[in-house]
Amino acid sequence: MNNIRKNLYYAGAAGLVITLIGVGISSCVSIPKGAKAVRPFNRSKYLGKWYEIARMDFKFEKGLQQVTAEYSLKDENVIKVVNRGFDPKKQEWKESVGKAKLVGDSDDARLKVSFFGPFYAGYNVIEIDLEYRYAMVAGNNTKYLWLLSREPTMPKEVIDRYLEQAKTLGFKTEELVWTKQDK
């Protein structure tokens, strides 16, 4: 009987370790190779509403227009994230509420964001203007990129500069989806 209990114990412990490794892998919060997060980063200035100008499309935002992201302080260490967009096919608004936390040094614009329980993804502000009006955000790799603005439009010269930087980092900028925003 002791051997059976011991084997069950080890099997359970191994299962727990495998589960924890799986959660760790699925909660990857890296930054694309060669990219650097903005430093110094003023979290308070970043809070508020941002309009999505362009994105690398993925299933959670596919087909959405008028996409916005709103960031507010939930508590000292957690930022509430509300992503909202209009689905013209269904004629309805979609909204996702999540949370973001700083990764490492609070002076670095590296965050991890979660909309699904313990699963986090990288959210890296890799470019921002001094007034915090325009931002370029990368995910864990070159498959995720967003251009954000405090207004529904972004000046062409800012877009051109951000696209050039994104190309040098390996982003396929020709695959960007340009978000339709009401003005």
matplotlib code that plots the C-alpha trace (Angstrom):
import matplotlib.pyplot as plt

x = [0.0, 2.8, 4.2, 0.8, 0.4, 3.9, 3.3, 0.0, 1.7, 4.5, 2.0, 0.0, 3.1, 4.2, 0.8, 0.9, 4.4, 3.2, 0.2, 2.3, 4.7, 1.8, 0.4, 3.9, 4.3, 0.8, 1.4, 4.4, 5.2, 8.1, 9.0, 9.9, 13.6, 15.3, 12.4, 12.8, 10.1, 9.8, 11.8, 11.1, 7.4, 4.8, 1.9, -0.4, 0.0, -0.8, -4.1, -7.3, -8.9, -6.9, -8.3, -6.9, -5.6, -4.2, -3.6, -2.2, -5.5, -6.3, -9.4, -10.6, -10.7, -11.4, -13.9, -14.3, -14.4, -14.3, -12.0, -10.9, -8.9, -9.5, -7.0, -7.8, -6.1, -7.8, -5.4, -1.7, -0.4, -3.3, -4.6, -8.2, -8.3, -11.6, -11.3, -14.4, -15.3, -18.2, -19.1, -20.8, -22.0, -23.8, -24.6, -23.4, -20.7, -18.2, -16.4, -13.6, -12.5, -9.1, -6.2, -2.7, 0.3, 3.8, 6.5, 9.7, 10.8, 8.0, 10.0, 9.7, 6.7, 6.4, 3.2, 1.4, -2.3, -4.9, -8.5, -8.7, -7.9, -4.2, -3.2, -1.1, 0.4, 3.0, 1.9, 5.0, 4.8, 7.8, 7.2, 5.3, 5.5, 6.4, 2.8, 1.5, -0.8, 0.4, 1.8, 3.0, 2.4, 3.9, 2.8, 5.0, 6.3, 5.9, 2.4, 0.9, 1.2, -1.1, -0.9, -2.9, -3.9, -5.8, -8.0, -9.6, -6.8, -3.1, -0.9, 0.7, 4.2, 3.7, 2.3, 5.2, 7.8, 6.1, 5.8, 9.4, 10.4, 8.1, 9.5, 13.1, 11.9, 10.5, 6.8, 4.9, 3.3, 1.6, -0.6, -1.9, -5.6, -6.5, -9.3, -12.4, -13.1, -16.0, -14.7]
y = [0.0, 2.4, 2.1, 2.8, 6.0, 7.0, 6.5, 8.4, 11.2, 11.5, 11.2, 14.1, 16.2, 15.6, 16.6, 19.8, 20.6, 20.0, 22.2, 25.0, 24.7, 24.9, 28.0, 29.6, 28.9, 30.1, 33.3, 34.3, 38.0, 38.6, 41.4, 41.0, 40.5, 43.9, 45.9, 48.0, 49.2, 53.0, 54.2, 56.2, 55.4, 57.4, 55.0, 57.8, 59.7, 56.5, 56.0, 57.0, 56.4, 55.4, 54.9, 52.0, 53.3, 50.0, 46.5, 43.2, 41.3, 38.4, 36.5, 38.6, 41.8, 40.4, 42.6, 45.2, 48.9, 51.9, 50.0, 51.8, 50.8, 52.5, 52.1, 53.1, 52.4, 49.5, 49.6, 50.5, 47.5, 46.7, 48.6, 47.9, 47.4, 47.8, 47.1, 47.9, 47.6, 47.6, 44.5, 45.9, 42.4, 41.7, 45.4, 45.2, 46.4, 43.9, 44.6, 42.8, 43.7, 42.6, 43.7, 44.7, 44.7, 46.1, 43.6, 44.3, 47.9, 50.4, 52.8, 50.4, 50.4, 46.6, 45.2, 41.9, 41.9, 39.2, 38.8, 35.1, 34.3, 33.4, 33.7, 36.8, 38.2, 40.8, 44.4, 46.5, 50.2, 50.5, 54.1, 57.0, 60.8, 63.1, 64.3, 60.7, 61.3, 58.5, 55.1, 52.0, 48.8, 45.3, 42.0, 39.0, 38.8, 40.3, 38.9, 41.6, 45.3, 48.3, 52.0, 54.0, 57.6, 59.8, 60.9, 58.9, 59.9, 60.0, 62.3, 60.8, 61.7, 59.8, 56.8, 56.8, 57.0, 54.2, 51.9, 52.4, 51.4, 48.4, 47.2, 47.4, 45.1, 42.5, 43.4, 42.7, 46.2, 45.4, 43.1, 45.9, 46.4, 50.1, 50.5, 52.5, 55.1, 57.5, 61.1]
z = [0.0, 0.8, -2.8, -4.3, -2.2, -3.0, -6.7, -6.6, -4.7, -7.3, -10.2, -8.6, -8.1, -11.7, -13.0, -10.9, -12.3, -15.9, -15.3, -13.9, -16.8, -19.2, -17.5, -17.6, -21.3, -22.1, -20.0, -22.0, -21.5, -23.8, -26.1, -29.8, -30.6, -31.0, -29.6, -26.5, -24.2, -23.7, -20.7, -18.7, -18.7, -16.9, -16.2, -15.0, -18.3, -20.2, -18.5, -20.2, -23.6, -26.7, -30.2, -32.3, -35.6, -36.9, -35.7, -36.8, -37.0, -34.7, -33.8, -30.9, -32.9, -36.4, -38.2, -35.5, -36.1, -33.8, -31.5, -28.3, -25.2, -21.9, -19.0, -15.5, -12.2, -10.4, -7.5, -6.9, -8.9, -11.4, -14.4, -15.5, -19.3, -21.2, -25.0, -27.0, -30.7, -33.0, -35.1, -38.3, -39.4, -36.1, -35.5, -31.9, -29.6, -28.2, -25.0, -23.1, -19.6, -18.4, -16.2, -16.8, -14.5, -14.9, -15.7, -13.8, -13.3, -13.0, -15.1, -18.1, -20.5, -20.3, -19.0, -19.0, -19.8, -19.1, -20.2, -19.3, -15.7, -15.0, -18.7, -19.5, -22.7, -23.3, -23.8, -24.7, -25.4, -27.8, -29.0, -27.6, -28.1, -25.2, -24.7, -24.7, -27.7, -30.0, -29.1, -30.8, -28.9, -29.5, -28.1, -27.3, -30.9, -34.4, -34.9, -32.6, -33.2, -32.5, -33.4, -30.9, -30.7, -28.2, -31.1, -33.9, -36.3, -36.3, -38.3, -41.4, -40.3, -37.0, -38.9, -41.3, -38.5, -36.5, -39.6, -40.5, -37.0, -37.0, -40.3, -39.0, -36.1, -38.5, -38.4, -41.7, -41.7, -45.0, -43.0, -40.7, -40.6, -40.5, -38.0, -39.2, -36.6, -36.5, -36.5]

ax = plt.figure().add_subplot(projection="3d")
ax.plot(x, y, z, "-o")
ax.set_aspect("equal")
plt.show()
